[in-house]
């Protein structure tokens, strides 16, 4: 096939591997073969974008029937590099509905993260001469994702995948705020402006964590998991912010209370909680 380079033959291979996947949806060889075919026809096929669209739909259909299919989602993440800016935006809108109904599947959120980063790169390239306009657009999109993630955390209690997605969002929020990419004014490029933005973000996250740390008297396991995920998220988050901002939250955040909560709800991991708390204290010093 490599020698003949005939498009109909490559399309037959896609159909054949789709048949294999209908019986064995987690076949790594079948997914790898599809990537090889797409690589071979890229730049030579006028309908490549339509093929990419169909590939994305194939993964979604298989993911509906084969839960936690990492190989399928890994293939879909790989497809992002072949998508146009319009396709990325379309996939972002479509995947939001799907992810909202499959909040326990971390792979679908990993795919969403790939799309977000691709969209971020596209925005920066398209508006490289309009820095402020690019910042406003990125700021709006990131805030919408944070708000949507918060709503899911409140609605679906104790789902770790949602907290892991929030780590991704928080980390890039902090990184891009410190570089000015998520600022809405030129003043925020200055150190005091950056500190103000991050402190405001931390206040919001502290409020979220506090609201998720209460365990009802019924000891429902999902509420215990929610408390653990929220407390570990905050301990992790305090290690990501710049040192200049840590003093400002030192009085607001009492690491001791978080570790006591974690010890109570998950005593078998006491050594991990102590390590995170010690790291937090070292960061403050």
N, C-alpha and C positions, 0 to 999 in steps of 0.2 A: 504493500500500500504506500509506503514511503517513497518508493521509486516511481510508481504510476501517478501519484498525486491527483487522483480522480475524485472530484467532489461527491458524486453519487455513492462511491464506495465508502467514503467517510460517513455520509449520512446513514448508510445501512448499518455501520458500526454503532452509531448512536441508538438506532432502533433496537439492535440486537442487545446492547448492554442495558437498555431500559427494560427489556424483557427479562434479563437476568436479575435485575434489581427488583422486579415485581415479585420474584420468588425469594430472593436473598437481598433485602434492602440494606444490609450492613456489609455487603461484600466490598472490601477495600480495593480489590483488583478491578471490579467493575467501575467504581468511581474513578480510580486512577486512569483507567482506559478512556473514560469520557474526557478527562482533562487532556490526555494525549491527543485525542481527536480534535478538540477545540483549539489546542495549540497549533496543530498542523494546518487547520483551515483559517486561522486568524490572519487577516491581511489579504486573504485570497477569496473570501466569500462575501458577496454583497449583502447577504441576509444574516450576517453574524449577530447583529444586535437582536434580531428576532429569535435566533437560536439561543442566545443568552437568556432572553426572557422566558423561553420555554424551559430552559434548564432550571431556572429559579422556580418556576411553577412545578416542575417535576419533584424538586426537593421538598417543596411545601406539601405536595400530595403524599409523598412517601413519609414525611415527618408526622402527618396526621395518623397514619396507620402504624408506623414504627416509632414508638416513643423513645426519647433520649438517644436518638440516632446521631452520634457525634460525627461519624464519617459523612453522612449526608450534609450536615450543617457545615462541616469543614469544606466540602465541595462548594457549597453556596458562598462561603466567605471568599474562596478562591475566585469565584466569578466576578466579584466586585471590581477587580482590576480591569475587567473587560467592559464594564458598564459605562455608558455615557452619563453626563451630569443629570440629564432628565430621568434616566433609568434609576439612578441612585435615589433621587427625590421620590420617585414613584414607589420604590422598594421601601423607603423609610416610612411612607404613609401606610403602605400595605402591611408591613411587618409589625407596625404598632398595634393594629387590631389583633393579629395572630398572637403576638407576645402577651397581650393583655389577657388572653384566654388560656395561656400556657405558662403561668408564672413560675412553675417549678422547673422549667427547662432552661438551664443556664446557656445552652448552646444557641438558642434563638436570640438571647440578649447579646451574646458574643458577636453574632452576625450583625445585629443592630449597631454595635460599637464600630464594626468595620465600615458600615455605611455612614455613620456619623463622621468618622475620621476622613473618609473619602469626600464627603460633602464639605467638610471644613477646608480641606486642601483645594477643592474646586473654587470655593468662595474666595479664598486668599489669592488664587491665580487670576480669577476673573476681575477682581476689584483691587488689584495691586496698586493702581493709581488713585484709588478712593479708599484710603486706610480707615477713615472714620465710618464710612458706609459699611465696610466689611465688618468692622467691630460691632456695630449695632446689630447687623444680621446674625452674626455668630452668637452674640449675647442673648438675643431673643430666642434663637433655637435651643441654646443650652438651658436657658431658664424654663422653657416649655418642657424639655425632657426631664429636668429635675422635679418640676411640679407634677408631671405625669407619674414619675417613679414614686414620689411621695404618696400620691393618691392610691397607687397599687399597694404600697407598704401598709397603708391604713386599712385597705379593703381586704387584702389577703395576708392575714397575720402569720408571722413565723416562716416566711419563704426566703430562704438564704439567697437564691438567685437574684432577688430584688435588691438585697443589700450589697451583693457583689457588683451589680450594675451601678449602684449609687457610688461605690468606691471609684469606679472608672470615671463617672461624671465629676465627682468631687476632685479627683486627682488632676484631671485636665482643666477643670475650672481654676484651681489654684495655680497650675503651671502657666496657663495662658493669661491669668490675671497679672501675675508677676512680670510677664513679658509685654503686657499691654494689649493682648489680642482679645481680651474679653472686657475691655474698658469702654465706657460710653462717652468719655470725655478725655481731652488731652491732659487734664490735670492729674488723672489717675496714673499716668506714667511716672509721676513723682513718687518717691518712697512713701510719703505720708498718705497719698491717695490710695496706693496699693494696700497699705496696712488697713486703711478704713474699709476697703472693699472686702478684704479677707476676714476682718473682724466681724463685719456684718454677715458674711456667709457663715462664719462659725456660730454666731448667735442663733441663726436660723437652724443650723444643724443641732445645736445643743437643745433647742426647744423640741425638735423632732425626737431626739434620743430620749429626752425626759418623758415625753408622752408615750413612748414605746417601752419604757422600763418598768411600768406598773404591771404586777402580776395579780390578777383577780384571785379571790379566795378559793375558787373552784379548781385551781391548779391545772387548768387546761394546758396541755403540752404545747400547743401552738403559741400561747402567750409566754411560756417559759423560753421557747426558741426565739421569739421576738425580742425578749429582754437580752438574751445572750448576743444575738446578732447586732442589736443596737449598741450595746456596751462595747463590744469588740470593735465595731465600726468607729466609735468615737476615740477609743484608745489608738487605733490605727491612724485616724485622721489627724490627731495631734502631732504625729510624727512627720506629717507631710507638709505642714505649714512652715513658712520662714521663721527663723529664730526671733526676728524682730516682732512677730505677732504673738509669740507664745506667752509673753509676760501679760499681755492684755487679757488672755483667757484663763490665766492661772487661778484667779480668784473665782471665776465662774465654774470651772471644771474641778471637781474633787475626785481625783483618780481613786482614792481610797474607797469611796462609795461605789464606784463602778466595779472594783475588784471584789468588794464584799458581795455585791449582787451576783457576780459571776461565780464566786465560790459557793454561794447558796444554791444557785440554779444548776450549776455544772461542776460539782466538787472533784470529779475525776480528772479535771484539767487544771488543777490548782497551780501546777508548775508553769503552765503556759500563761495564766493570768498574772502570776507574779513577775514573769519575764516581761510581759507587756507593760505592767505598771512601773517596773524598774526602768525600762527604756523611756517611758514617759517622763519620769522624774529626772533622768539624765538629760533628756531634751530640754527640760525647763532650766536646768543648771547650765 
